[in-house]
Amino acid sequence: MPRDWEDLARWWDEKQSEDGDLWHRTLIDPTVLRVLGDTSKKSVLDLGCGNGYFSRKLARSGAHVTGVDSSRSIIEICREHEKRDPLGIAYHVADASDLNTLHDSSFDIILANMTLDDIRDAEGAIKECARVLRERGILVGSISHPCFDMGKHSGWQLEKVGPDIKVWRRVDGNYRRVFEDAVEWQLSENERMETRWYHRPLSWYIRVLRSAGFVITALEEPEPNEEFLKNTNEPWIESIPVHCVLEAHKLRV
């Protein structure tokens, strides 16, 4: 059975630290930061903030940040960070699909960095994002690329073609389905665990965002930097993206 994030809070805090792990720091976050643009003096909600490393990054750049996560244990860790290094960040325990502690039209920007595909009711979460965003506010979300990364339903395939080795990205026939799966994490040499994850086709995100009053204004597919390529066993991500970053503006109240 997948374990709850409550059980993994300390491990996740150590994994992400202050800059994010290798995948976040060198593959996902640079594109997220570029899409976010200048956040100074903006009111930003970090939805599914995890250990708060990105919240702290934004606060240090001048943003007014609120962090939300459904895990009480991880929010306690965020508050410990805030106590040691006060940055004015407010942290709340809340389900992303029920942000009842937050007022309507409270934020200029919402960041959902690798969280939407961990949320069971992502449609409800997107509707709540629309509610708490100001008109013309921006939602920036990064997710596993639905077309190329379907968890255990996708993978790399290496094939010898003549003298060359060809690398293919394989996906099975479940792409159009919405389904729950599990992501496996390696806690130590002898311990592994799983958390829940939800695959939804790209068209699902576009349809739900449109229904909630958003218009998509950017779609990026993060490219790895040199540090990532030197330290990963999946260099093929340079050619085939496994994440995407969406920017959506709220047009309707």
C-alpha positions in Angstrom: 0.0 0.0 0.0 1.2 3.5 -0.7 2.4 5.3 2.4 1.1 8.7 3.4 3.3 11.8 3.0 2.9 12.3 6.8 5.3 9.4 7.3 7.8 10.8 4.8 8.0 14.5 6.0 11.5 14.3 7.5 12.9 12.3 4.7 11.4 14.7 2.1 12.8 17.7 3.9 16.3 16.2 3.9 15.9 15.2 0.2 14.8 18.7 -1.0 16.9 20.7 1.5 17.1 24.4 0.6 17.6 24.1 -3.1 15.6 21.1 -4.2 16.9 17.7 -5.2 18.8 17.1 -8.5 15.6 16.7 -10.5 14.0 19.9 -9.2 17.1 22.0 -9.0 18.6 21.2 -12.4 15.6 20.1 -14.6 12.2 21.4 -13.4 12.8 24.6 -11.4 14.8 26.6 -13.9 11.9 26.5 -16.3 9.3 27.1 -13.5 11.3 30.2 -12.4 11.5 31.5 -16.0 7.7 31.1 -16.5 7.0 32.7 -13.1 9.0 35.8 -14.0 9.4 38.6 -11.6 7.5 37.8 -8.4 8.8 40.6 -6.2 6.0 42.4 -4.3 3.5 39.8 -5.7 1.2 37.8 -3.5 2.1 34.1 -4.2 0.4 30.9 -3.0 2.8 27.8 -3.1 0.2 25.0 -3.4 1.5 21.7 -2.2 4.6 23.5 -0.8 6.4 20.4 0.5 9.2 21.4 2.8 8.9 25.0 1.6 12.2 25.4 -0.2 10.5 27.1 -3.1 8.4 29.3 -0.8 11.6 30.5 0.8 13.2 31.1 -2.6 10.3 33.3 -3.6 10.2 35.1 -0.3 13.9 36.0 -0.6 13.2 37.4 -4.0 10.6 39.8 -2.5 7.4 37.9 -2.9 4.7 37.8 -0.2 4.3 34.0 0.2 1.7 31.7 1.6 2.4 27.9 1.6 -0.2 25.2 1.8 0.1 21.5 2.1 -2.2 18.7 3.1 0.5 17.1 5.3 0.4 18.4 8.8 3.9 17.0 9.5 5.5 18.8 6.5 3.8 22.1 7.4 5.3 21.7 10.9 8.7 21.4 9.3 8.0 24.5 7.2 7.2 26.4 10.3 10.4 25.2 11.9 12.3 26.6 8.9 10.4 29.9 9.3 11.2 30.1 13.0 14.9 29.6 12.4 14.9 32.1 9.4 11.9 34.4 9.5 10.8 35.4 6.0 7.2 36.3 6.6 5.8 33.1 5.1 2.4 31.9 6.4 1.9 28.2 6.2 -1.5 26.4 6.3 -2.6 22.7 6.5 -5.3 22.3 3.9 -6.5 20.0 1.1 -5.8 21.7 -2.2 -9.5 21.1 -3.2 -10.8 22.9 -0.1 -8.7 26.0 0.6 -11.3 27.3 3.1 -8.7 29.2 5.2 -7.9 31.5 2.2 -10.1 34.3 1.0 -11.5 34.9 -2.6 -9.2 36.8 -4.9 -6.3 36.8 -2.5 -3.3 36.0 -4.8 -1.6 37.4 -7.9 0.2 34.1 -8.6 -0.3 30.4 -7.6 2.5 27.9 -8.0 1.8 24.2 -8.1 5.2 22.7 -8.6 4.9 19.0 -9.2 1.8 18.8 -7.1 -1.3 18.6 -9.4 -0.6 15.0 -10.4 -0.3 14.0 -6.7 -3.8 15.4 -5.9 -6.7 13.1 -6.0 -9.3 15.8 -6.7 -7.2 18.0 -9.1 -10.3 19.4 -10.7 -11.5 20.7 -7.3 -8.0 22.1 -6.7 -8.0 24.0 -10.0 -11.4 25.4 -9.2 -10.1 26.6 -5.8 -7.1 28.1 -7.5 -9.5 30.1 -9.7 -11.4 31.2 -6.6 -8.4 32.5 -4.6 -6.7 34.1 -7.6 -7.4 37.7 -8.5 -8.7 38.4 -12.0 -5.8 38.2 -14.5 -3.9 36.2 -11.9 -1.5 33.5 -13.0 -1.4 29.8 -12.2 1.9 28.1 -13.0 1.9 24.3 -12.6 4.6 21.7 -13.4 3.5 18.1 -13.8 4.9 14.8 -15.1 4.5 15.0 -18.9 1.3 13.1 -19.6 2.4 12.2 -23.1 5.7 10.7 -22.1 5.7 9.9 -18.4 2.9 7.6 -17.3 4.7 6.2 -14.3 4.9 2.4 -14.5 3.0 2.6 -17.8 6.0 4.1 -19.6 9.8 3.7 -19.7 12.9 3.8 -21.8 13.6 1.2 -24.4 17.1 0.7 -25.8 17.4 -1.1 -29.1 20.5 -2.0 -31.2 20.0 -0.9 -34.8 23.0 -1.9 -36.8 26.0 -0.4 -35.1 24.0 2.1 -33.2 21.9 2.1 -30.0 18.5 3.7 -30.5 16.6 5.0 -27.5 12.8 5.1 -27.6 10.3 6.3 -25.0 7.6 3.6 -24.6 4.1 4.3 -23.4 1.3 1.7 -23.2 -2.3 2.1 -24.3 -3.6 3.8 -21.1 -2.8 7.4 -22.2 -6.4 8.5 -22.6 -7.5 7.0 -19.2 -7.5 8.9 -15.9 -6.1 6.5 -13.3 -4.4 6.2 -10.0 -0.9 4.7 -9.7 2.0 4.8 -7.3 5.4 6.3 -7.4 8.3 4.4 -5.8 10.9 6.3 -3.7 14.2 4.8 -2.6 14.6 5.9 1.1 17.7 3.9 1.6 19.6 1.0 0.2 17.2 -1.5 1.8 14.0 0.6 2.1 11.6 1.7 -0.6 8.1 3.3 -0.4 5.3 4.4 -2.6 3.0 7.4 -2.8 -0.1 8.0 -4.7 0.0 9.6 -8.2 -2.6 10.3 -10.8 -2.3 10.2 -14.6 -4.5 12.5 -16.6 -4.1 13.2 -20.3 -2.9 16.6 -21.4 -6.4 17.4 -22.8 -7.9 16.8 -19.3 -5.8 19.6 -17.9 -6.7 22.0 -20.7 -10.4 21.2 -20.5 -10.5 21.6 -16.7 -8.5 24.8 -16.7 -10.8 26.2 -19.4 -13.9 25.2 -17.4 -12.5 27.0 -14.3 -12.1 30.2 -16.2 -8.4 30.0 -17.2 -6.7 30.4 -20.6 -3.4 28.7 -21.1 -0.7 31.1 -22.2 2.4 29.0 -22.1 3.5 25.4 -22.3 7.1 24.5 -21.7 9.0 21.2 -21.6 12.0 21.6 -19.3 15.4 20.7 -20.6 18.2 19.4 -18.4 21.3 21.4 -17.7 24.8 20.1 -17.6 24.7 19.3 -13.9 21.7 17.0 -14.5 23.3 15.2 -17.4 26.5 14.6 -15.5 24.6 13.1 -12.5 21.7 11.1 -14.0 21.3 7.7 -15.5 18.6 9.1 -17.9 20.5 11.4 -20.3 17.8 10.8 -22.9 15.6 13.4 -21.2 17.7 15.9 -23.2 15.7 14.7 -26.3 12.4 13.5 -24.8 10.8 15.6 -22.1 9.3 13.9 -19.0 7.9 17.1 -17.4 5.9 20.1 -18.7 5.1 23.5 -17.2 1.8 25.2 -17.8 1.0 28.9 -17.4 -2.7 29.8 -17.2 -4.3 33.2 -16.7 -7.6 33.6 -14.9 -10.0 35.5 -17.1 -13.3 35.0 -15.4 -14.3 35.9 -11.8 
